[in-house]
Amino acid sequence: MFLYTRRVQFYETDAQGIVHHSNYFRYFEEARGELLRYLGLPYSKLREEGFEVVLISAGCEFSKPLKYDQEFQIRLALSHIDRFSFSFEYELVVENMLRAKGRTKHCLVRDGKIVSVPSAVREKLTEFFSGLCRR
């Protein structure tokens, strides 16, 4: 599991100080970007190599709202990887209390076409999450 901690910013909230639902998907992307950077696969490097990481699907289940100035943790896990796609699951927690669960599925595109996940990407992801993903 990859852990990423951040704090709710004022601009992410509505008039009641509650995080707008659209921001949860931004949090997922932020944590995913940090994971890839940690693994030595930042988006910038993948793009230099001609790849785009494309979102195929996303979903979120909200349990309890996040509020302005709360510090929260995003727990990120690889849930699936195959030849052409990979998926992540996310848990947003405050003091070990679940606030939301999400999932995203991705593929890599080069020159406008879906390509196989490069072995270096597959190896780094599966090695980091060793045994946690369902293939």
C-alpha positions in Angstrom: 0.0 0.0 0.0 1.2 3.5 -0.8 0.4 6.2 1.7 0.0 9.9 0.7 -1.0 12.6 3.2 -2.5 16.0 2.5 -4.7 18.7 4.0 -8.1 19.9 2.6 -7.6 23.4 1.2 -10.3 26.1 1.4 -10.8 26.4 -2.3 -11.7 22.7 -2.4 -14.8 23.2 -0.2 -18.3 24.6 -0.6 -19.9 27.3 1.5 -20.3 24.8 4.4 -16.6 23.9 4.4 -17.2 20.4 2.9 -15.1 19.1 0.1 -16.9 19.1 -3.2 -17.3 15.6 -4.6 -15.3 16.3 -7.8 -12.2 16.9 -5.7 -12.0 13.3 -4.6 -11.0 12.4 -8.2 -8.3 15.0 -8.1 -7.0 13.5 -4.8 -6.8 10.1 -6.5 -4.8 11.6 -9.4 -2.5 13.4 -7.0 -1.8 10.3 -5.0 -1.3 8.2 -8.2 1.1 10.8 -9.5 3.1 10.7 -6.3 3.2 6.9 -6.4 4.5 6.9 -10.0 7.1 9.6 -9.0 8.2 7.5 -6.0 8.6 4.4 -8.3 10.8 6.4 -10.7 8.0 6.6 -13.3 6.8 10.2 -13.1 4.2 11.3 -15.7 6.9 13.6 -17.2 9.2 10.6 -17.9 6.4 8.5 -19.3 5.5 11.4 -21.6 9.1 11.8 -22.7 9.0 8.2 -23.8 5.9 8.9 -25.8 3.3 7.4 -23.4 0.1 9.0 -22.1 -1.6 7.5 -19.0 -5.2 7.4 -19.9 -8.1 7.1 -17.5 -10.6 4.4 -18.6 -13.0 4.5 -15.7 -13.4 5.9 -12.2 -15.7 5.6 -9.3 -16.1 6.7 -5.7 -18.3 5.8 -2.7 -18.6 8.6 -0.1 -19.0 7.6 3.5 -18.4 10.8 5.5 -17.4 14.2 4.1 -14.0 15.7 4.3 -13.9 19.2 5.7 -11.8 22.3 5.4 -8.3 22.0 7.1 -8.7 18.3 7.8 -5.5 16.3 7.3 -6.3 13.0 5.6 -4.4 10.1 4.2 -4.9 8.4 0.8 -4.2 4.7 0.9 -3.5 3.5 -2.6 -3.2 -0.1 -3.8 -2.8 -1.7 -7.2 -5.8 -4.0 -7.6 -5.3 -5.3 -11.1 -2.7 -5.4 -13.9 -2.8 -7.2 -17.2 -1.2 -6.7 -20.6 -3.2 -3.6 -21.5 -4.5 -2.0 -18.3 -4.0 -1.5 -14.6 -6.3 -0.5 -11.8 -6.0 1.2 -8.4 -8.1 1.3 -5.3 -8.1 4.2 -2.9 -9.2 4.8 0.7 -9.4 8.3 2.1 -9.1 8.2 5.8 -9.0 10.7 8.7 -7.6 9.3 11.9 -8.1 5.7 10.6 -11.8 6.4 9.9 -12.8 5.7 6.3 -14.3 8.8 4.5 -14.4 7.5 0.9 -13.4 4.6 -1.3 -12.5 4.9 -4.9 -11.2 3.0 -7.9 -9.6 3.9 -11.3 -8.6 1.9 -14.3 -6.0 3.1 -16.8 -4.2 2.2 -20.0 -1.2 3.6 -21.8 -1.5 5.2 -25.2 1.2 6.0 -27.7 0.6 7.8 -31.0 -3.2 7.6 -30.3 -3.3 3.9 -29.8 -3.5 1.7 -26.7 -0.3 -0.2 -26.2 0.9 -3.0 -23.9 2.0 -1.8 -20.5 5.8 -1.7 -20.8 7.6 -4.4 -18.8 9.5 -1.8 -16.7 6.2 -0.2 -15.6 4.6 -3.6 -14.9 7.6 -4.8 -12.9 7.9 -1.6 -10.8 4.2 -1.7 -10.0 4.0 -5.4 -9.2 7.2 -5.4 -7.2 6.1 -2.5 -5.0 2.7 -4.0 -4.4 4.1 -7.6 -4.4 1.2 -10.0 -4.0 -1.4 -7.4 -3.4 -2.8 -7.2 -6.9 -5.1 -9.6 -8.6 -3.8 -10.4 -12.1 
